[in-house]
Amino acid sequence: MDSEELNLVKFYGPTDLASAWHFDRIQEIIAKFRSGNGPLTTVSAIELYNVYLYIDAGLLPATFSPEEYAAVRALRPSLLAAVSRFFSQIQDSTVTSQISDVGFLYTTELVELLGRNKAYDRCDPELMINALTLAGVNLATMLGNKKLVTSYESHIREALLDDPKNAEHLVRKYLLKDASSDVHLPKSFSASDSRDLLSGYLDSAGANLNYVRLIETAPIEPHTGIDAKLKLKAKRRAALMVEELFKEESALRIRTGTEVRLSDSQREPVHMELDDMVTTFTYSRSWLDETLDMASILNNFQHLFEFADHQVLLTLPSYTSELGVFERLITTSGRKDYLTGAAFNAKDVSSLIQTRLYQDFLASKDIGLEEVIAWFFAEYLPSEFGVENFSFAPSAAGSSYLEKARHLFAEMEGIVNQFKLFVQDGEVDRELLALTSDPVAYREIPSLLEGKYVYATEHDEISGILHTLFSDQSGLTYINKTLHDSSAVRLLLRNRISYADFAAHQQRTVDELIRLGVLENTGTRVQFVEQQQVEVLRRLYDTQGAAYHRLPQQGRDYVDAIEARGWVSRGSTLLTESEASYFNYLLNKAEFSNGPELRNKYLHGSQLSSASEAEHFQTYLTALKLIMSLVIKMNDEFCLFYPEKGAQD
């Protein structure tokens, strides 16, 4: 961009912090227009249009008097009319000379104003597209304008099919999450065209690995041209690209992972240490030896391996709060992707290894994990709660891990359906259960408890509170070089910070939090009104939900108050929304397209025939882990529903 372009007025939106930079130039253009000087070039016409956008948004110098402000606002119709007159004169004989030197800064406005003033109806397609190309308008910008695509349908289709690289426009339209702009396709661009273009892209040397992976995990939808064969082709191409990356001798090697150990001398149940990027969990053998009864084994999954927290919310799902800033901003994600990051991957690996370790340890004591699960349903529920007719059948001894995995996925759905019947009818009718064959909808498993979970709504006030208090991108995390933290909550709880310590722009945010009843200014310190407020709000941010019945009375009172303000809503299901999404990600494609679909593949017999016994064993461990998670959640339900027993457990 040259110095002349830098001085041109460009409207980037009403929230652009650099708006004031253009105020002198805007006033200069307004003065010229008032004196009768209309636009003489395409660039000056587009700049005049940007001035109109500033005025229309009310972004004018603060030095304007009310009279000046009103007078300038009154110019809007005449400004827009002048721009329209200029573009209405463009035709075949002038199009190349008038628009070919516009430059990149104004390409979006150029395409928009040509369409708005029917230039695409008047001008020859080849002349116009050639002129736009000379002006620096790329195909992505053209596809962003529906009028251009509609008017020049066949030419745009040919341009799309001309280069395999253009398949990235299809990825933006159909697959990419939070795509920054619209992509319009010609009506004549068929699903077959789409498939051919995507297939050519996978064959091309310039394919982007991130986009190849999006095609690999994309949902199969006829209108996108993506079918099972194309997904398989993408999977194979991605594997080759990754292999090529690691062939480089100079490739950076980073040691990461999780290790688990048993210690004969350690007294504390578990010790965790982090060495660089390797997490090591060391478990006390004596603790495991002392907790060999069935109930303690199940408790170890919840408390020792920390499958759930003190509110009995599962720790295993991917939570948005755990994503790092680079994972949030840089990761290329599909529209139906389950978003994961380093924290989720570490939890996934460690929970599998913990399950493997415990299975082997218990096997050495002649105890099978599946038998422990069967005990929970057949003996524990009847004896502790009087709940009858639940059952879980362990897999047959000597069966392969392929057979065990298939069996566990079927049993998993069986125990969920039993629980649903109990919630609905107060009993498990085995004959009625035998007539139930629909796949489990994990988001719809009912709860015994009314209003069990609390969720933040999209209300602006609660959204702003959660971002300000807990996000690492909040404006309240930094006071000075010695007084800062990763979140505003940590900063305020760990330090005595007075109102005067905040900068003027921060004080406005603090004032708002005080107005909303979250903070208070004691005169010497800005602090939270109540500790339970912090705990509830932290839950809403960290785990995207709170367990209402696990809150102390003060916390419940606060939830009731903010529910009345529209900040939160409550739901009654066995699993939180995030927990249900986690199950859907691993088991099926009800929500996401990038999951392993373990339930679908194993129960339908569509897992790879070449899969090794080790791969089937990993799937088996995943099934065990998920069933253990369901046992933890169901036990929590019964403990809360039967409070006299829940108080003892």
C-alpha positions in Angstrom: 0.0 0.0 0.0 1.6 3.3 -1.1 1.5 6.6 0.9 -1.4 8.0 -1.2 -3.5 4.9 -0.3 -2.7 5.3 3.4 -4.3 8.8 3.3 -7.6 7.5 1.8 -10.6 7.3 4.0 -11.5 3.7 4.8 -14.4 2.7 7.0 -13.7 -0.5 8.9 -16.8 -0.5 11.1 -18.3 1.4 14.0 -16.0 -0.1 16.6 -12.7 0.7 14.7 -10.4 2.5 17.2 -8.5 4.3 14.5 -11.6 6.2 13.2 -10.3 9.5 14.5 -7.3 9.2 12.2 -9.5 10.0 9.2 -11.4 13.0 10.7 -9.3 15.7 9.0 -9.6 14.1 5.6 -13.3 13.5 6.1 -13.9 17.2 6.8 -11.8 18.1 3.8 -13.9 15.9 1.5 -17.2 17.2 3.0 -16.1 20.8 2.3 -15.2 20.0 -1.3 -18.5 18.2 -1.8 -20.5 21.2 -0.4 -18.7 23.5 -2.8 -20.0 21.4 -5.7 -17.0 19.1 -6.4 -18.4 15.6 -7.1 -16.2 12.5 -7.6 -14.2 12.5 -10.9 -12.5 9.1 -10.6 -13.6 5.7 -9.3 -11.2 6.0 -6.3 -12.7 9.4 -5.3 -16.2 8.0 -5.7 -15.4 5.1 -3.4 -13.7 7.3 -0.9 -16.8 9.5 -0.9 -18.9 6.4 -0.2 -16.6 5.6 2.8 -17.2 9.1 4.1 -20.9 8.5 3.8 -20.5 5.3 5.9 -18.7 7.3 8.6 -21.4 9.9 8.7 -24.2 7.2 8.6 -22.5 5.5 11.6 -22.4 8.8 13.5 -18.6 8.7 13.6 -17.7 12.4 13.4 -15.3 14.7 15.3 -16.2 15.4 18.9 -15.5 19.1 18.2 -18.6 19.4 16.0 -21.4 21.4 17.5 -24.9 19.9 17.4 -25.8 22.2 14.5 -22.7 21.0 12.5 -23.4 17.4 13.3 -27.0 17.7 12.1 -26.0 19.5 8.9 -23.4 16.9 8.0 -25.9 14.0 8.7 -28.3 15.7 6.4 -25.8 15.3 3.5 -26.2 11.5 3.5 -28.8 11.3 0.7 -26.9 13.6 -1.6 -23.6 11.9 -1.0 -25.1 8.5 -1.8 -26.8 9.9 -4.9 -23.4 11.4 -6.2 -21.8 8.0 -5.8 -24.6 6.2 -7.6 -24.5 8.7 -10.5 -20.8 8.0 -11.0 -21.2 4.2 -11.0 -24.3 4.3 -13.2 -22.2 5.8 -16.0 -19.8 2.9 -16.2 -20.3 0.8 -19.4 -18.4 -1.4 -21.8 -16.4 1.4 -23.4 -15.2 2.8 -20.1 -15.1 -0.1 -17.7 -11.4 -1.0 -18.2 -10.1 2.6 -18.0 -12.3 3.5 -15.1 -11.8 0.7 -12.6 -8.5 -1.1 -13.5 -6.4 1.2 -11.3 -8.5 1.2 -8.2 -6.1 -0.8 -6.0 -6.5 -3.4 -3.3 -7.7 -1.0 -0.5 -11.1 -0.5 -2.2 -11.7 -3.8 -4.0 -14.6 -4.8 -1.7 -16.4 -1.5 -2.1 -15.7 -1.5 -5.9 -17.5 -4.9 -6.3 -20.3 -3.8 -4.1 -21.0 -0.5 -5.8 -20.8 -1.9 -9.3 -23.5 -4.4 -8.3 -25.6 -1.9 -6.5 -25.7 0.3 -9.6 -26.4 -2.5 -12.1 -23.0 -2.3 -13.9 -23.0 -6.1 -14.1 -26.2 -6.0 -16.1 -24.8 -3.4 -18.5 -21.2 -4.7 -19.1 -19.8 -7.6 -21.0 -18.7 -10.4 -18.6 -15.2 -10.8 -20.1 -14.6 -7.0 -20.1 -15.8 -6.6 -16.5 -13.9 -9.6 -15.1 -10.7 -8.6 -16.8 -11.0 -5.0 -15.5 -11.7 -6.3 -12.0 -8.7 -8.6 -12.2 -6.5 -5.6 -13.2 -7.9 -3.7 -10.3 -6.7 -6.4 -7.9 -10.0 -8.0 -7.3 -9.4 -11.7 -6.5 -11.9 -14.6 -7.0 -12.6 -14.6 -3.2 -13.9 -11.0 -3.4 -15.9 -11.8 -6.5 -17.5 -14.8 -4.8 -18.5 -12.6 -1.9 -20.8 -10.5 -4.1 -24.1 -12.3 -5.0 -25.0 -9.9 -7.8 -21.7 -10.5 -9.6 -21.9 -14.3 -9.3 -25.5 -14.3 -10.5 -24.9 -12.0 -13.4 -21.7 -13.8 -14.6 -22.7 -17.3 -13.6 -21.0 -19.3 -16.4 -17.8 -17.2 -16.2 -17.5 -17.6 -12.5 -18.0 -21.3 -12.7 -15.2 -21.6 -15.3 -12.9 -19.5 -13.1 -13.6 -21.8 -10.1 -12.9 -25.0 -12.0 -9.8 -23.5 -13.7 -7.5 -24.0 -10.6 -7.6 -26.8 -8.0 -6.5 -24.1 -5.4 -10.0 -22.7 -5.7 -11.3 -25.7 -3.8 -10.4 -23.6 -0.7 -13.4 -21.4 -1.4 -15.6 -24.4 -1.1 -13.9 -25.3 2.2 -14.6 -21.8 3.4 -18.2 -22.0 2.4 -19.1 -25.5 3.6 -16.5 -26.6 6.2 -14.6 -23.8 7.9 -15.9 -22.7 11.3 -16.4 -18.9 11.7 -15.6 -18.2 8.0 -15.0 -14.4 7.7 -17.1 -13.8 4.6 -19.9 -15.2 2.5 -19.1 -17.4 -0.4 -21.7 -17.4 -3.2 -21.6 -20.1 -5.9 -23.2 -20.0 -9.4 -26.4 -22.0 -9.6 -24.8 -24.0 -12.4 -22.0 -25.1 -10.1 -23.1 -28.6 -9.3 -22.3 -31.1 -6.6 -20.3 -33.0 -9.2 -18.3 -29.8 -9.9 -17.7 -29.5 -6.2 -16.5 -33.0 -5.9 -14.2 -32.8 -8.9 -12.6 -29.5 -7.6 -12.1 -30.9 -4.1 -10.6 -34.2 -5.6 -8.2 -32.2 -7.8 -7.2 -30.1 -4.7 -6.3 -33.3 -2.8 -4.1 -34.3 -5.8 -2.4 -30.9 -6.1 1.0 -30.1 -4.7 -0.3 -26.9 -3.1 -2.9 -28.5 -0.8 -3.0 -27.1 2.7 -2.9 -29.8 5.4 -5.4 -28.0 7.6 -7.9 -27.9 4.7 -7.2 -31.5 3.8 -8.0 -32.5 7.3 -11.3 -30.6 7.2 -12.3 -32.5 4.1 -11.3 -35.8 5.9 -13.6 -35.0 8.9 -16.4 -33.3 7.0 -19.9 -34.6 7.2 -21.2 -36.5 4.1 -23.6 -34.2 2.4 -24.7 -34.5 -1.2 -24.8 -30.7 -2.0 -21.1 -30.3 -1.0 -19.9 -33.1 -3.2 -18.2 -34.8 -0.2 -18.8 -38.6 -0.1 -17.1 -41.5 1.7 -14.5 -42.0 -1.1 -13.5 -38.3 -1.0 -13.1 -38.4 2.8 -10.9 -41.6 2.4 -8.8 -39.9 -0.2 -8.4 -36.9 2.1 -7.4 -39.2 5.0 -4.7 -40.9 2.9 -3.4 -37.5 1.6 -3.2 -36.1 5.2 -1.3 -39.2 6.4 1.2 -38.7 3.5 1.6 -35.0 4.3 2.2 -35.7 8.0 4.7 -38.4 7.1 6.6 -35.9 4.8 6.7 -33.3 7.6 8.5 -35.7 9.9 10.9 -37.0 7.3 12.8 -33.7 7.7 16.0 -34.5 9.7 15.9 -31.0 11.1 12.3 -31.4 12.5 11.9 -30.2 16.0 11.4 -33.1 18.4 9.4 -32.3 21.6 8.9 -34.8 24.3 5.3 -34.8 25.5 2.9 -37.2 27.1 1.7 -38.8 30.2 3.3 -41.5 32.4 1.7 -43.5 35.3 3.6 -45.4 37.9 3.0 -47.5 41.0 5.1 -46.8 44.1 5.7 -49.3 47.0 6.9 -46.6 49.3 4.6 -43.6 48.6 1.9 -43.0 51.3 -0.1 -40.3 49.6 -2.7 -41.8 47.2 -1.3 -39.9 44.2 1.6 -37.6 43.4 1.7 -35.6 40.2 4.7 -33.8 38.7 5.3 -32.1 35.4 8.7 -32.4 33.7 8.8 -30.1 30.7 5.8 -31.3 28.8 5.5 -34.8 30.4 3.0 -35.3 33.2 3.8 -38.2 35.6 1.2 -39.7 38.0 2.5 -41.9 40.7 0.0 -43.9 42.6 0.5 -45.5 46.0 0.3 -49.3 45.8 -0.7 -49.5 49.5 -3.6 -47.2 48.8 -4.8 -49.4 45.9 -4.3 -52.5 48.1 -6.5 -50.9 50.8 -9.3 -49.9 48.5 -10.2 -53.2 46.8 -13.9 -53.3 47.8 -16.2 -52.6 44.9 -17.4 -49.2 46.1 -13.9 -47.9 46.7 -12.8 -49.0 43.2 -15.6 -46.9 41.7 -14.7 -44.0 44.1 -11.1 -44.2 42.9 -12.2 -43.4 39.3 -14.0 -40.3 40.6 -11.6 -39.0 43.2 -8.2 -40.6 42.7 -8.2 -40.5 38.8 -10.3 -37.3 39.0 -12.8 -38.3 36.3 -15.2 -35.8 38.1 -14.8 -32.8 40.2 -16.4 -32.0 43.6 -19.6 -31.0 41.9 -19.6 -34.3 40.1 -19.1 -32.7 36.7 -16.9 -34.7 34.4 -13.4 -33.4 33.9 -12.9 -35.3 30.6 -14.8 -33.1 28.1 -13.1 -30.3 26.1 -14.0 -27.0 27.7 -13.6 -23.7 25.9 -11.9 -22.2 29.0 -9.0 -24.7 28.6 -8.2 -23.6 25.1 -5.1 -21.4 24.9 -5.2 -18.1 23.0 -3.3 -19.5 20.0 -5.6 -22.6 20.0 -8.7 -20.3 19.9 -7.4 -17.9 17.3 -5.1 -19.8 15.0 -6.5 -23.4 14.8 -8.3 -24.2 11.6 -11.7 -25.7 12.7 -14.6 -27.1 10.7 -18.1 -25.9 11.2 -19.1 -29.2 12.8 -15.8 -29.9 14.6 -15.5 -30.7 18.3 -13.0 -28.2 19.4 -10.0 -29.8 21.2 -6.7 -28.5 22.4 -3.6 -29.5 24.3 -5.5 -29.7 27.6 -8.1 -32.1 26.2 -5.6 -34.3 24.5 -3.6 -34.6 27.8 -6.7 -35.6 29.7 -7.8 -38.0 27.0 -4.4 -39.8 27.1 -4.0 -39.8 30.9 -7.5 -41.1 31.5 -6.9 -44.0 29.1 -3.6 -44.9 30.7 -5.1 -44.6 34.2 -7.9 -47.0 33.1 -5.3 -49.4 31.7 -3.1 -49.2 34.8 -6.1 -49.9 37.1 -7.4 -52.7 35.0 -4.1 -54.5 35.1 -3.7 -53.9 38.8 -7.2 -55.2 39.6 -6.6 -58.2 37.3 -3.6 -59.1 39.4 -6.1 -59.3 42.3 -8.5 -61.4 40.3 -11.0 -58.5 40.0 -12.4 -57.4 36.6 -13.5 -53.8 36.0 -16.6 -55.1 34.2 -17.6 -57.1 37.2 -17.3 -54.0 39.4 -19.7 -52.2 37.0 -22.1 -55.2 37.1 -22.0 -55.1 41.0 -23.0 -51.4 40.9 -26.2 -52.1 39.0 -27.1 -55.6 40.4 -26.2 -55.1 44.1 -25.3 -51.6 45.0 -28.5 -49.8 43.6 -30.9 -52.3 45.2 -29.2 -52.4 48.6 -28.5 -48.7 48.9 -31.5 -47.1 47.2 -34.0 -49.9 46.7 -33.7 -49.5 43.0 -34.3 -52.8 41.3 -34.1 -54.4 37.8 -31.0 -52.6 36.6 -28.4 -54.9 35.0 -25.1 -54.9 33.2 -23.7 -58.0 31.6 -19.9 -58.3 31.5 -18.3 -59.5 28.2 -17.5 -63.1 27.9 -14.2 -64.4 29.2 -11.8 -65.2 26.4 -13.4 -62.9 23.8 -11.3 -60.6 21.7 -11.1 -56.9 22.3 -13.1 -56.3 19.1 -15.9 -58.4 20.6 -15.5 -56.8 24.1 -15.7 -53.3 22.6 -18.8 -54.1 20.6 -20.4 -55.7 23.7 -19.6 -52.7 25.9 -21.1 -50.2 23.5 -24.3 -52.2 23.4 -24.3 -52.5 27.3 -23.7 -48.8 27.5 -26.8 -48.0 25.6 -28.7 -50.6 27.7 -27.9 -49.0 31.1 -28.8 -45.5 29.7 -32.2 -46.9 28.5 -32.7 -48.5 31.9 -32.0 -45.2 33.6 -34.4 -43.3 31.2 -37.2 -45.8 32.1 -36.6 -45.4 35.8 -36.7 -41.6 35.5 -39.9 -41.7 33.5 -41.8 -44.5 35.3 -40.1 -44.9 38.7 -39.2 -48.5 37.7 -37.4 -50.5 35.1 -39.8 -52.7 33.2 -37.7 -55.3 31.5 -40.4 -56.1 28.9 -40.8 -52.5 28.0 -37.0 -52.2 27.9 -36.9 -55.0 25.3 -39.0 -52.9 23.0 -36.6 -50.0 23.1 -34.1 -50.0 20.2 -33.5 -46.4 19.3 -29.9 -45.1 19.5 -29.3 -43.1 22.7 -29.6 -39.3 22.4 -27.1 -38.3 25.1 -28.3 -34.7 25.3 -31.8 -36.0 26.1 -31.2 -38.4 29.0 -33.6 -37.2 31.6 -32.7 -36.4 35.2 -34.4 -37.3 38.5 -33.8 -33.8 39.7 -35.6 -30.6 38.7 -33.4 -27.9 37.3 -30.2 -29.9 37.9 -27.8 -27.8 35.9 -27.3 -24.0 35.6 -26.1 -22.6 32.2 -25.2 -19.0 31.2 -27.5 -17.5 28.7 -26.5 -15.2 25.8 -27.6 -12.2 27.8 -25.1 -9.4 27.2 -24.6 -8.7 30.9 -23.6 -12.3 31.9 -21.5 -12.7 28.7 -19.6 -9.5 29.6 -19.2 -10.5 33.3 -17.7 -13.9 32.4 -15.3 -12.5 29.8 -14.1 -9.7 32.1 -13.6 -11.8 35.2 -12.1 -15.0 33.7 -10.8 -14.5 30.2 -7.0 -14.0 29.7 -8.0 -11.4 27.1 -9.9 -9.3 29.7 -9.0 -5.6 30.2 -8.7 -6.0 34.0 -5.8 -8.4 34.2 -3.0 -5.8 34.2 -2.5 -2.9 36.6 1.3 -2.4 36.3 4.5 -4.4 35.9 4.3 -5.9 39.3 0.5 -6.2 39.7 -1.0 -8.5 37.0 -2.4 -12.0 36.7 -3.9 -14.4 34.2 -7.4 -13.3 35.0 -9.2 -10.5 36.7 -10.6 -12.9 39.3 -7.1 -14.1 40.3 -5.9 -10.5 40.4 -8.6 -9.3 42.7 -8.6 -12.3 45.0 -4.9 -12.4 45.5 -4.2 -8.6 45.9 -5.7 -5.6 47.7 -6.5 -3.4 44.8 -8.1 0.0 45.3 -10.4 1.7 42.9 -7.7 4.4 42.2 -5.2 1.6 41.2 -7.2 1.0 38.0 -6.7 3.2 34.9 -9.5 5.5 33.8 -10.6 3.1 31.0 -10.6 0.2 33.5 -12.6 2.1 36.0 -15.5 2.2 33.6 -15.6 -1.6 33.5 -15.2 -1.8 37.3 -18.2 0.7 37.6 -20.3 -1.6 35.5 -19.4 -4.7 37.6 -20.3 -2.7 40.7 -23.6 -1.7 39.1 -24.4 -5.3 38.3 -23.7 -6.3 41.9 -20.6 -8.4 41.2 -18.0 -6.1 42.8 -18.1 -3.5 45.6 -15.8 -0.6 46.5 -15.1 -0.5 50.2 -13.1 2.7 49.9 -9.8 0.8 50.4 -10.4 -2.2 48.2 -12.4 -3.4 45.2 -13.7 -6.9 46.1 -16.3 -9.4 45.3 -19.7 -9.0 47.0 -19.9 -12.7 47.9 -17.6 -15.6 47.6 -20.4 -17.9 46.4 -21.0 -15.5 43.5 -17.4 -16.1 42.4 -17.8 -19.9 42.6 -21.0 -19.9 40.6 -19.6 -17.6 37.9 -16.4 -19.6 37.8 -18.4 -22.7 37.2 -20.3 -21.1 34.3 -17.0 -20.1 32.7 -14.8 -23.1 33.5 -17.1 -26.1 33.0 -19.9 -24.2 31.1 -22.4 -25.2 33.7 -23.0 -25.6 37.5 -24.7 -28.4 39.5 -27.5 -26.5 41.3 -28.1 -29.2 44.0 -24.3 -29.4 44.8 -24.2 -25.7 45.6 -24.5 -24.4 49.2 -27.7 -22.5 50.0 -26.0 -19.2 49.4 -25.0 -20.3 46.0 -28.5 -21.5 45.1 -29.9 -18.2 46.3 -27.5 -16.4 43.9 -28.5 -18.7 41.0 -32.2 -18.0 41.7 -31.5 -14.2 41.7 -29.6 -14.2 38.4 -32.0 -16.6 36.8 -34.7 -13.9 37.4 -32.4 -11.4 35.6 -32.2 -13.7 32.6 -28.5 -14.4 33.1 -28.8 -18.1 33.5 -31.2 -21.0 32.6 -31.6 -24.4 34.1 -31.9 -27.8 32.6 -32.8 -31.3 33.9 -30.7 -34.0 32.2 -28.3 -36.7 33.4 -25.4 -35.0 31.6 -24.5 -31.4 31.2 -24.5 -30.0 27.6 -20.7 -30.2 27.5 -20.7 -33.8 28.9 -23.2 -34.9 26.3 -21.2 -33.3 23.5 -18.2 -35.3 24.7 -20.1 -38.5 24.5 -21.4 -37.6 21.0 -17.9 -36.7 19.8 -16.5 -40.1 20.8 -19.5 -42.3 19.9 -21.5 -41.0 17.0 -21.9 -38.1 14.5 -25.1 -36.6 16.0 -23.2 -33.3 16.6 -19.7 -33.4 15.2 -18.0 -34.6 12.1 -14.4 -35.0 13.4 -15.0 -37.6 16.0 -13.9 -41.3 15.9 -17.6 -42.5 15.8 -16.7 -45.5 17.9 -20.2 -46.7 18.7 -21.4 -46.4 15.2 -18.3 -48.1 13.7 -18.2 -51.0 16.1 -21.9 -51.8 16.4 -22.3 -51.5 12.6 -19.2 -53.5 11.9 -17.6 -50.7 9.8 -14.4 -50.4 11.8 -11.3 -51.0 9.7 -10.7 -54.7 9.0 -7.0 -54.0 9.2 -7.2 -52.6 12.7 -4.9 -54.4 15.1 -5.8 -55.9 18.5 -4.0 -53.0 20.1 -6.4 -50.6 18.4 -9.4 -52.6 19.5 -7.9 -52.6 23.0 -7.7 -48.8 23.0 -11.4 -48.7 21.9 -12.3 -51.1 24.7 -10.5 -48.9 27.3 -12.4 -45.9 25.9 -15.7 -47.7 26.3 -14.8 -48.7 29.9 -13.9 -45.0 30.6 -17.2 -43.8 29.3 -19.2 -46.4 31.2 -17.3 -45.5 34.4 -18.3 -41.8 33.7 -22.0 -42.8 33.4 -21.8 -44.8 36.6 -20.4 -41.7 38.4 -23.1 -39.5 37.0 -25.9 -42.0 37.8 -24.6 -42.5 41.4 -24.7 -38.8 41.9 -28.3 -38.7 40.7 -29.4 -41.4 43.2 -27.5 -39.8 46.1 -29.1 -36.4 45.4 -32.6 -37.9 44.8 -32.5 -39.9 48.0 -31.0 -37.2 50.3 -31.0 -39.3 53.4 -28.6 -41.8 51.6 -26.8 -39.1 49.6 -25.8 -37.4 52.9 -24.0 -40.7 53.9 -22.2 -41.3 50.6 
